[in-house]
Amino acid sequence: MKIVDVQCHLLTCPQRFAEDGPVSTSSSALVRIVTDEGSYGLGDPLSAYHVPEAIPALVEFYKKELLGEDPLRISHLWRKMYSASLFWGRSGAALSVIAALDNALWDLKAKAHGVPLYQLLGGLANERVRVYATGSSCLLPFEKTLAAVRSYVSAGFSAFKLGTGYLGQPYGRLSLETTIHQEADKIAALRQAVGPDIDIIIDGHQGAVTRPWSRKTALAVAKAMEPHHVLFFEEPLPFNDPEGYALLRQESSTPIAAGEGFLGLYDFAHYFRLNALDIAQPDVGFHGGITETLRIIAAAESQNIGVVLHNPSLGAGMMHGLHLAFARHACELIEIMPIRTALHQAVLAEPLHFEGGWLKAPTKPGAGLVWHDELPKQFPFIPGTGERQGEG
């Protein structure tokens, strides 16, 4: 079996995170590796959500490392791709494209063996995986936020994640006192609304804003969360402040999580050495694919650090994260969009099976993904739909 083609298809679709929430237009890049036997594997890079126009050129760059190769030699091909861009591609968009191609190779290999992907990753470590609803902003008026949260609970989720601040409210513009009171009042209202048995996760989003919180503000917010027992506080500080994360862990009982924007295994290892995380959040579509994410998970497990995979892909990437969660004991919880997009539904080989806030293991071969020739026409790409951070 040899690789004869590597394709990249930019796709755009609407998405929303709550029934009454705003609808956004977002994009993805579906990468397809094709063999001389007609088999294929699919993947998508998380970076396409932000810079879709940049992805095809990077796929074309790595394509030269894959053509003519045996697709089953995944470790060899990962090293070839990584080495080809060693000077400039060890993180960010380049590593994310490597991730998509690596995930596509794993999908292809599992299909070739006729088994679900998690079987190649060690088999079912978790017969079911708990999921939490992700992505919804806190809305004004706040009653809309409470309605969204109640809809998650009604749908069977036992955990959900919301952001700090409110939709449309610039970060970094409020005083310390106002920030603390706003977050404390919000979390108290959320806890009262859902009761003690539903897990609340709060995302600070401080790695992607122009005026991030200071350590003093982040610590004050973490302490304000303590009476309400949030499951964890994600991204309370910029990613370039691991010492600040370590300080939060030392000074507050609120569990601290981060990782989605880390620079691969290097960043995770540095945070682990500083005892800066309770929860590591690698993304299989950003941190080098399954091959590299397995290394990150192993490093976290060696330090007794929990793993909750970042997994908000618009399409194919969601399934690679889910299979990885089924294959590793450390991954007992994973995020998922409460409302799957039309693109999700188009590429899934079978519906996801939920049961009381838990996801049952997929049964189809590979990552459970299918290609349809009409996908580019069904989801035509709209330039300029990449998500921008900061204040712009």
C-alpha positions in Angstrom: 0.0 0.0 0.0 1.4 3.4 -1.0 0.2 7.0 -0.6 -0.7 8.5 -3.9 -2.5 11.7 -3.0 -2.9 14.2 -0.1 -5.8 16.6 -0.5 -7.0 19.6 1.5 -10.5 20.9 1.3 -11.5 24.1 3.0 -15.1 24.0 4.3 -17.4 26.5 6.0 -20.5 25.9 8.1 -22.6 27.7 10.7 -22.4 26.7 14.3 -24.0 27.5 17.6 -23.4 26.4 21.2 -26.9 26.8 22.6 -30.4 26.8 21.1 -30.9 30.4 21.9 -27.3 31.4 21.3 -25.7 33.4 18.5 -24.9 31.6 15.2 -21.4 32.1 13.9 -19.8 31.1 10.5 -16.7 29.1 11.0 -14.3 27.1 8.8 -12.4 23.9 8.8 -9.9 22.1 6.6 -10.6 18.5 5.8 -7.4 16.7 5.0 -7.6 13.4 3.0 -4.8 10.9 2.5 -5.5 8.5 -0.4 -3.7 5.2 -1.2 -3.2 3.2 -4.4 -5.7 0.7 -3.1 -8.4 3.4 -2.9 -8.5 3.6 0.9 -8.3 6.9 2.7 -7.9 8.6 6.1 -9.4 11.9 7.2 -8.2 14.6 9.6 -8.5 18.3 10.2 -6.2 20.8 11.9 -7.5 23.0 14.7 -5.6 25.9 13.2 -8.0 25.9 10.3 -10.6 27.4 12.7 -8.4 30.5 12.9 -6.3 30.7 9.7 -8.0 28.5 7.1 -6.4 30.2 4.1 -2.9 29.2 5.4 -3.6 25.5 5.6 -3.5 24.3 1.9 0.0 25.6 1.4 1.2 23.8 4.6 -0.5 20.6 3.5 1.2 20.9 0.1 4.6 21.3 1.9 4.2 18.1 3.9 2.6 16.2 1.0 6.1 15.8 -0.5 7.1 13.8 2.6 4.2 11.4 2.3 3.8 10.6 -1.4 5.0 7.1 -2.3 5.3 6.1 1.4 3.6 3.2 3.2 0.8 4.9 5.2 1.1 2.3 8.0 4.5 3.5 9.0 3.0 6.3 11.1 6.0 7.0 13.4 8.3 7.1 10.5 6.1 9.5 8.6 5.5 11.8 11.6 9.3 12.1 12.0 9.7 12.9 8.3 7.1 15.7 8.4 8.4 17.1 11.7 12.0 17.0 10.5 11.2 18.7 7.2 10.1 21.8 9.1 12.4 21.5 12.1 13.6 25.1 12.0 10.2 26.8 11.8 7.4 24.2 12.3 7.8 22.9 15.8 4.6 24.5 17.0 1.6 26.5 15.9 -0.1 26.2 12.5 2.6 23.9 11.1 2.4 21.4 14.0 -1.4 21.6 13.7 -1.2 20.5 10.0 1.2 17.7 11.0 -1.5 16.8 13.5 -4.2 16.6 10.8 -2.0 14.4 8.6 -1.0 12.2 11.5 -4.6 11.7 12.5 -5.6 10.9 9.0 -2.8 8.2 8.9 -4.2 6.7 12.1 -7.7 6.8 10.7 -6.5 5.0 7.5 -4.5 2.4 9.4 -7.5 1.5 11.7 -9.7 1.2 8.6 -7.1 -1.1 7.0 -7.3 -3.3 10.1 -11.1 -3.1 10.2 -11.2 -1.9 13.8 -12.2 1.3 15.6 -9.2 3.5 16.1 -9.1 3.1 19.9 -8.2 -0.6 19.3 -4.9 0.4 17.8 -4.2 2.8 20.7 -4.4 0.0 23.3 -8.0 -0.9 23.3 -10.8 0.4 25.5 -9.3 1.8 28.7 -12.6 3.5 29.3 -15.8 1.7 28.2 -17.5 5.0 28.4 -16.3 8.6 28.6 -18.0 11.5 30.4 -18.6 14.6 28.2 -19.2 18.2 29.1 -21.0 20.8 27.0 -18.6 23.5 25.7 -18.3 26.7 23.9 -21.2 28.9 25.1 -20.3 32.4 26.1 -21.9 34.1 29.1 -24.7 36.2 27.6 -26.4 39.4 28.6 -29.0 39.4 29.8 -27.8 36.7 32.2 -31.1 34.9 32.0 -30.1 33.7 28.6 -27.0 32.1 30.1 -29.0 30.3 32.7 -31.4 29.1 30.0 -28.5 27.7 28.0 -27.1 25.9 31.1 -30.5 24.5 31.9 -30.7 23.2 28.4 -27.4 21.3 28.8 -28.6 19.7 32.0 -32.0 18.8 30.3 -30.0 17.2 27.5 -28.3 14.9 30.0 -24.9 16.7 30.5 -23.5 16.4 34.0 -20.9 19.1 33.3 -20.6 22.2 31.2 -18.2 25.0 30.6 -18.8 28.8 30.3 -16.4 31.7 29.8 -15.5 34.5 32.1 -16.9 38.0 31.3 -19.9 38.4 29.0 -20.4 38.3 25.3 -19.4 41.6 23.8 -17.6 42.8 26.9 -14.0 43.7 26.3 -11.5 41.9 28.4 -9.2 43.9 30.7 -11.4 46.9 30.9 -13.0 46.3 34.3 -11.5 47.2 37.6 -10.2 44.4 39.9 -13.1 44.8 42.3 -15.8 44.8 39.5 -14.2 41.7 37.9 -14.2 39.7 41.1 -17.8 40.6 42.0 -19.0 39.9 38.5 -17.4 36.4 38.4 -18.4 35.6 42.0 -22.0 36.6 41.4 -22.1 34.7 38.1 -20.7 31.4 39.5 -23.0 31.6 42.6 -26.0 32.0 40.3 -24.9 29.1 38.1 -24.4 26.9 41.1 -27.9 27.8 42.5 -29.4 27.1 39.1 -27.9 23.6 38.5 -27.5 22.4 42.1 -24.5 20.6 43.7 -24.3 17.6 41.4 -23.6 19.3 38.1 -19.9 20.1 37.4 -19.2 23.7 36.4 -16.1 24.6 34.4 -15.0 28.2 33.9 -12.7 29.2 31.0 -10.8 32.4 31.5 -9.7 32.7 27.8 -6.7 34.7 29.0 -4.3 33.2 26.4 -6.0 35.0 23.5 -6.8 38.5 24.7 -4.9 41.8 24.3 -5.2 42.8 28.0 -5.0 39.6 30.0 -5.6 39.5 33.7 -2.7 40.0 36.1 -1.7 37.3 38.5 -3.4 39.3 41.3 -6.7 39.3 39.4 -6.6 35.7 38.3 -5.8 34.6 41.9 -8.7 36.7 43.2 -11.1 35.1 40.7 -9.8 31.6 41.6 -10.4 32.3 45.2 -13.9 33.6 44.5 -14.7 30.3 42.9 -13.7 28.2 45.9 -17.0 28.2 47.8 -18.8 27.0 44.6 -16.5 24.1 43.9 -15.9 24.5 40.1 -14.4 21.4 38.5 -11.5 23.4 37.1 -10.5 27.0 36.1 -9.2 26.9 32.5 -6.7 29.4 31.1 -6.7 31.9 33.9 -3.5 33.6 32.7 -1.5 34.0 29.4 0.2 30.9 28.2 3.7 32.5 28.6 3.3 32.7 32.4 3.8 29.2 33.7 5.2 30.6 37.0 1.9 32.4 37.4 0.0 29.2 36.9 2.1 27.6 39.6 1.3 30.5 41.9 -2.4 30.0 41.4 -2.1 26.3 42.3 -0.2 27.1 45.5 -2.5 29.9 46.7 -5.9 28.6 45.7 -7.8 25.3 46.1 -9.5 25.8 42.7 -8.1 23.3 40.2 -6.1 25.0 37.4 -6.1 23.8 33.8 -4.5 24.8 30.5 -2.9 23.5 27.4 -4.9 24.2 24.2 -2.5 26.9 23.0 0.8 25.4 24.3 3.7 25.0 22.0 3.6 21.2 21.9 5.2 18.8 24.4 7.9 21.3 25.2 5.5 23.7 26.9 3.6 20.9 28.7 6.8 19.4 30.1 7.8 22.9 31.4 4.5 23.3 33.1 4.7 19.9 34.6 8.2 20.6 36.0 6.8 23.7 37.8 3.8 21.8 39.2 1.7 24.5 37.4 -1.3 22.4 36.4 -4.0 20.2 37.9 -5.4 19.4 34.5 -3.6 19.2 31.1 -5.6 20.0 28.0 -3.8 18.9 24.8 -5.6 19.1 21.5 -5.1 16.2 19.1 -5.7 18.5 16.2 -3.1 21.1 17.3 -0.3 19.3 19.2 1.1 17.0 16.5 -1.7 14.6 16.3 -2.3 11.3 18.1 1.4 10.4 17.9 2.5 13.5 19.8 -0.6 13.7 22.1 0.1 10.2 23.3 3.5 11.5 24.5 1.9 14.5 26.3 -0.6 12.2 28.0 2.1 9.9 29.1 4.1 12.8 30.6 1.0 14.0 32.4 0.3 10.5 33.8 3.9 10.3 35.0 3.2 13.4 37.2 -0.3 12.3 38.3 -1.8 15.2 36.4 -5.3 14.8 35.0 -6.0 15.0 31.2 -9.1 16.6 29.7 -8.6 16.8 26.0 -9.4 20.1 24.2 -11.8 18.9 21.5 -13.9 21.6 19.8 -13.3 20.7 16.2 -15.9 21.6 13.6 -15.6 18.2 11.9 -13.3 15.3 11.7 -10.9 16.2 14.5 -13.6 15.7 17.1 -13.5 12.0 16.5 -9.8 11.5 16.9 -10.0 13.1 20.3 -12.8 10.9 21.4 -11.0 7.7 20.3 -7.9 8.8 22.2 -10.1 9.4 25.3 -11.5 5.9 25.1 -8.0 4.5 24.9 -6.4 6.2 28.0 -7.5 5.9 31.6 -6.4 9.5 32.3 -9.0 10.8 29.8 -12.2 10.2 31.8 -13.7 13.6 30.7 -13.7 15.3 27.3 -15.4 18.4 25.9 -17.9 18.2 23.1 -20.1 20.7 21.3 -23.7 20.3 22.7 -25.1 21.0 19.2 -23.2 19.2 16.5 -22.8 21.1 13.3 -24.0 20.0 9.9 -20.4 19.2 9.0 -20.1 16.9 12.0 -23.2 15.1 10.9 -21.9 14.8 7.3 -18.6 13.2 8.1 -19.7 10.8 10.9 -20.0 7.2 9.9 -22.5 6.6 12.7 -24.3 8.9 15.2 -22.7 9.5 18.6 -24.3 7.4 21.3 -24.9 9.3 24.6 -26.2 7.8 27.8 -26.8 9.9 30.9 -24.0 12.4 30.2 -21.6 9.7 29.0 -20.5 8.8 25.5 -20.5 5.1 24.5 -17.6 3.8 22.4 -17.9 4.1 18.6 -18.1 0.9 16.6 -17.2 1.8 13.0 -13.7 1.1 11.7 -11.1 3.9 11.9 -12.1 7.1 13.6 -15.6 6.7 12.4 -15.3 9.2 9.5 -16.5 9.1 5.9 -15.7 11.2 2.9 -18.4 12.3 0.4 -17.5 13.9 -2.9 -20.2 16.5 -2.5 -18.8 17.9 0.8 -17.0 20.9 -0.9 -20.2 21.9 -2.6 -22.3 21.3 0.5 -20.0 23.4 2.6 -18.4 26.0 0.3 -15.6 27.9 1.8 -16.1 31.5 2.7 -12.8 33.5 2.9 -12.2 35.5 6.0 -14.2 33.3 8.3 -11.2 32.4 10.6 -11.7 33.3 14.2 -9.6 36.3 15.4 -8.6 36.9 19.0 -7.6 40.0 20.9 -9.8 43.1 20.6 -10.1 43.2 16.8 
